[in-house]
Amino acid sequence: MIDVDDLLVGWVLEDQGMLEKGLFPTVREGTFHFVNQDLLHIPFFSPQIANNLLAKIEGILPRSQSVGLSTDIPLSSALIHAFNSAEEIQTRFQYSQIEPLHVLAALLAEESSQGVKLLHDSEITQEKVLLKLGSATEN
């Protein structure tokens, strides 16, 4: 089952531009542009905070068996709730699509997540993300 902490790992990797490098390691940087990638992406986390979070979250995630690429993996109820909340945040801030910061703001409301507790320990709160969203303008 995919849970909030699993998505947090993916979110941090995406924020740092590490997701593409992990999925496409043979592509040289700057040779092409992903369709949904913002050319002017400014990471939300500093590299130090991101690396610390990844190391700590990796330590709390349970080890699981590999699954086939075509295997459906269910989402936890907390993760479904977070996705629904991200959609509400997107609507509130009048964006045309859900952006990564909408998802992060929604994840930060999931109190049961150990990963969210680690974010709070790093002084990353939903209020700070919402302020960032409120001060940003959609491209």
C-alpha positions as CSV (number, residue, x, y, z in Angstrom):
1,M,0.0,0.0,0.0
2,I,1.3,3.5,-0.9
3,D,1.1,5.8,2.1
4,V,1.8,9.4,2.9
5,D,5.5,8.8,3.8
6,D,6.0,7.0,0.4
7,L,4.7,10.1,-1.4
8,L,6.8,12.4,0.7
9,V,9.9,10.6,-0.5
10,G,8.8,11.1,-4.1
11,W,7.9,14.7,-3.4
12,V,11.3,15.5,-2.0
13,L,13.0,13.8,-4.9
14,E,10.9,15.7,-7.4
15,D,11.5,19.0,-5.6
16,Q,15.3,18.5,-5.8
17,G,15.2,17.4,-9.5
18,M,16.4,13.9,-8.3
19,L,13.4,12.0,-9.6
20,E,14.2,12.5,-13.3
21,K,17.9,11.6,-12.6
22,G,16.8,8.4,-10.9
23,L,14.4,7.4,-13.6
24,F,16.5,8.5,-16.6
25,P,20.2,8.2,-15.4
26,T,21.6,8.0,-19.0
27,V,20.1,11.3,-20.1
28,R,22.6,14.2,-19.9
29,E,21.4,17.2,-18.0
30,G,20.1,20.0,-20.2
31,T,19.6,17.8,-23.3
32,F,15.8,17.8,-23.2
33,H,12.9,19.2,-21.2
34,F,10.2,17.2,-19.5
35,V,6.7,18.3,-20.7
36,N,5.5,19.2,-17.2
37,Q,8.8,20.5,-15.9
38,D,9.1,24.2,-15.1
39,L,12.3,25.7,-16.6
40,L,12.6,28.1,-13.7
41,H,11.9,25.6,-10.9
42,I,13.2,26.8,-7.6
43,P,13.3,23.9,-5.0
44,F,11.2,24.4,-1.9
45,F,13.7,22.6,0.3
46,S,17.4,23.4,0.6
47,P,19.6,20.5,-0.5
48,Q,20.7,20.0,3.1
49,I,17.1,19.7,4.5
50,A,16.1,17.5,1.6
51,N,19.0,15.1,2.1
52,N,18.3,15.0,5.9
53,L,14.6,14.3,5.3
54,L,15.3,11.6,2.8
55,A,17.8,9.8,5.1
56,K,15.4,10.0,8.0
57,I,12.3,8.9,6.1
58,E,14.2,6.0,4.5
59,G,14.9,4.9,8.1
60,I,11.2,4.7,9.0
61,L,9.8,3.2,5.8
62,P,9.1,-0.5,6.0
63,R,11.1,-2.7,3.6
64,S,8.8,-4.2,0.9
65,Q,9.0,-6.7,-1.8
66,S,9.4,-5.6,-5.4
67,V,6.2,-5.7,-7.5
68,G,5.7,-5.9,-11.2
69,L,5.3,-2.7,-13.3
70,S,1.7,-3.6,-14.1
71,T,0.7,-4.3,-10.5
72,D,-1.9,-2.1,-9.0
73,I,-0.9,-0.8,-5.6
74,P,-3.7,0.6,-3.4
75,L,-3.5,4.0,-1.8
76,S,-3.9,4.4,2.0
77,S,-7.0,6.3,3.2
78,A,-4.7,9.0,4.5
79,L,-3.1,9.4,1.1
80,I,-6.5,9.6,-0.6
81,H,-7.5,12.2,1.9
82,A,-4.3,14.2,1.1
83,F,-5.0,14.1,-2.6
84,N,-8.6,15.4,-2.0
85,S,-7.2,18.1,0.2
86,A,-4.6,19.1,-2.5
87,E,-7.5,19.5,-4.9
88,E,-9.3,21.8,-2.4
89,I,-6.1,23.9,-1.9
90,Q,-5.7,24.1,-5.7
91,T,-9.2,25.5,-6.0
92,R,-8.7,27.9,-3.1
93,F,-5.6,29.4,-4.7
94,Q,-7.2,29.4,-8.1
95,Y,-4.6,27.4,-10.0
96,S,-5.6,25.6,-13.2
97,Q,-4.0,22.3,-12.0
98,I,-2.7,20.7,-8.9
99,E,0.9,21.7,-8.3
100,P,3.5,20.0,-6.1
101,L,3.1,22.6,-3.3
102,H,-0.6,21.9,-3.2
103,V,0.2,18.3,-2.5
104,L,2.9,19.2,0.1
105,A,0.4,21.5,1.9
106,A,-2.1,18.7,2.0
107,L,0.4,16.1,3.2
108,L,1.4,18.4,6.1
109,A,-2.1,18.1,7.5
110,E,-1.7,14.3,7.9
111,E,-0.9,14.2,11.6
112,S,-0.4,10.4,11.7
113,S,2.5,10.4,9.3
114,Q,6.0,10.0,10.8
115,G,7.4,11.8,7.7
116,V,5.2,14.8,8.4
117,K,6.4,14.8,12.0
118,L,10.0,15.0,10.6
119,L,8.9,17.9,8.4
120,H,7.5,19.7,11.4
121,D,10.7,19.0,13.3
122,S,12.5,20.8,10.4
123,E,10.1,23.7,10.8
124,I,8.3,23.0,7.6
125,T,4.6,23.6,8.3
126,Q,1.5,23.8,6.3
127,E,1.2,27.5,7.1
128,K,4.6,28.2,5.5
129,V,3.6,26.3,2.3
130,L,0.3,28.1,2.1
131,L,2.1,31.4,2.5
132,K,4.4,30.4,-0.3
133,L,1.4,29.5,-2.5
134,G,-0.3,32.8,-1.7
135,S,2.7,34.8,-2.6
136,A,3.4,32.9,-5.8
137,T,1.7,33.6,-9.1
138,E,0.7,30.8,-11.4
139,N,2.8,30.7,-14.6
